[in-house]
């Protein structure tokens, strides 16, 4: 199973959470960023409907596949 980690960091004069190289919006306090990251991590684990998706890879090739709605990652927050 895939694991993703939201990390709480200082950002743009406040606090944010990030996953990989992507930052959330900036929050005025650490606690607000932690609360938002916790909510985001919970939403990642909610199953949905299976749907067809298409995406372009780094080489510019397009792919189509079925994304199972029950194939959700394990998500956590690193504070």
Contact map, one row per residue, 1 for C-alpha under 8 A:
1110000000000000000000000000000000000000000000000000000000000000000000011100000
1111000000000000000000000000000000000000000000000000000000000000000000011100000
1111100000000000000000000000000000000000000000000000000000000000000000001110000
0111110000000000001000000000000000000000000000000000000000000000000000001111000
0011111000000000001000000000000000000000000000000000000000000000000000000011110
0001111100000000111000000000000000001000100000000000000000000000000000000011110
0000111110000000111000000000000000001000000000000000000000000000000000000000111
0000011111000011110000000000010011001000000000000000000000000000000000000000111
0000001111100011110000000000000000000000000000000000000000000000000000000000000
0000000111111111000000000000000000000000000000000000000000000000000000000000000
0000000011111111000000000100000000000000000000000000000000000000000000000000000
0000000001111110000000000100000000000000000000000000000000000000000000000000000
0000000001111110000000000101000000000000000000000000000000000000000000000000000
0000000001111111000000000111110000000000000000000000000000000000000000000000000
0000000111111111100000000111110010000000000000000000000000000000000000000000000
0000000111100111110000111110010010000000000000000000000000000000000000000000000
0000011110000011111000111000000011001000000000000000000000000000000000000000000
0000011110000001111111110000000000000000000000000000000000000000000000000000000
0001111000000000111111100000000000000000000000000000000000000000000000000000000
0000000000000000011111000000000000000000000000000000000000000000000000000000000
0000000000000000011111100000000000000000000000000000000000000000000000000000000
0000000000000000011111110000000000000000000000000000000000000000000000000000000
0000000000000001111011111000000000000000000000000000000000000000000000000000000
0000000000000001110001111100000000000000000000000000000000000000000000000000000
0000000000000001100000111110000000000000000000000000000000000000000000000000000
0000000000111111000000011111000010000000000000000000000000000000000000000000000
0000000000000111000000001111110110000000000000000000000000000000000000000000000
0000000000001110000000000111110100000000000000000000000000000000000000000000000
0000000000000110000000000011111110000000000000000000000000000000000000000000000
0000000100000111000000000011111111000000000000000000000000000000000000000000000
0000000000000000000000000000111111100000000000000000000000000000000000000000000
0000000000000000000000000011111111110000000000000000000000000000000000000000000
0000000100000011100000000110111111111000000000000000000000000000000000000000000
0000000100000000100000000000011111111100000000000000000000000000000000000000101
0000000000000000000000000000001111111110000000000000000000000000000000000000000
0000000000000000000000000000000111111111000000000000000000000000000000000000000
0000011100000000100000000000000011111111100000000000000000000000000000000000100
0000000000000000000000000000000001111111110000000000000000000000000000000001100
0000000000000000000000000000000000111111111000000000000000000000000000000000000
0000000000000000000000000000000000011111111100000000000000000000000000000000000
0000010000000000000000000000000000001111111110000000000000000000000000000011100
0000000000000000000000000000000000000111111111000000000000000000000000000010000
0000000000000000000000000000000000000011111111000000000000000000000000000000000
0000000000000000000000000000000000000001111111000000000000000000000000011110000
0000000000000000000000000000000000000000111111100000000000000000000000011110000
0000000000000000000000000000000000000000011111110000000000000000000000010000000
0000000000000000000000000000000000000000000011111000000000000000000011110000000
0000000000000000000000000000000000000000000001111100000000000000000011000000000
0000000000000000000000000000000000000000000000111110000000000000000111000000000
0000000000000000000000000000000000000000000000011111000000000000011111000000000
0000000000000000000000000000000000000000000000001111100000000000011110000000000
0000000000000000000000000000000000000000000000000111110000000001111000000000000
0000000000000000000000000000000000000000000000000011111000000001111000000000000
0000000000000000000000000000000000000000000000000001111100000111100000000000000
0000000000000000000000000000000000000000000000000000111110000111000000000000000
0000000000000000000000000000000000000000000000000000011111111110000000000000000
0000000000000000000000000000000000000000000000000000001111111110000000000000000
0000000000000000000000000000000000000000000000000000000111111000000000000000000
0000000000000000000000000000000000000000000000000000000111111000000000000000000
0000000000000000000000000000000000000000000000000000000111111100000000000000000
0000000000000000000000000000000000000000000000000000000111111110000000000000000
0000000000000000000000000000000000000000000000000000011110011111000000000000000
0000000000000000000000000000000000000000000000000000011110001111100000000000000
0000000000000000000000000000000000000000000000000001111000000111110000000000000
0000000000000000000000000000000000000000000000000001110000000011111000000000000
0000000000000000000000000000000000000000000000000111100000000001111100000000000
0000000000000000000000000000000000000000000000000111100000000000111110100000000
0000000000000000000000000000000000000000000000001110000000000000011111100000000
0000000000000000000000000000000000000000000000111110000000000000001111110000000
0000000000000000000000000000000000000000000000111100000000000000000111110000000
0000000000000000000000000000000000000000000000100000000000000000001111111000000
1100000000000000000000000000000000000000000111100000000000000000000011111100000
1111000000000000000000000000000000000000000110000000000000000000000000111110000
1111000000000000000000000000000000000000000110000000000000000000000000011111000
0011110000000000000000000000000000000000110110000000000000000000000000001111100
0001110000000000000000000000000000000100100000000000000000000000000000000111110
0000111100000000000000000000000001001100100000000000000000000000000000000011111
0000111100000000000000000000000000000000000000000000000000000000000000000001111
0000001100000000000000000000000001000000000000000000000000000000000000000000111
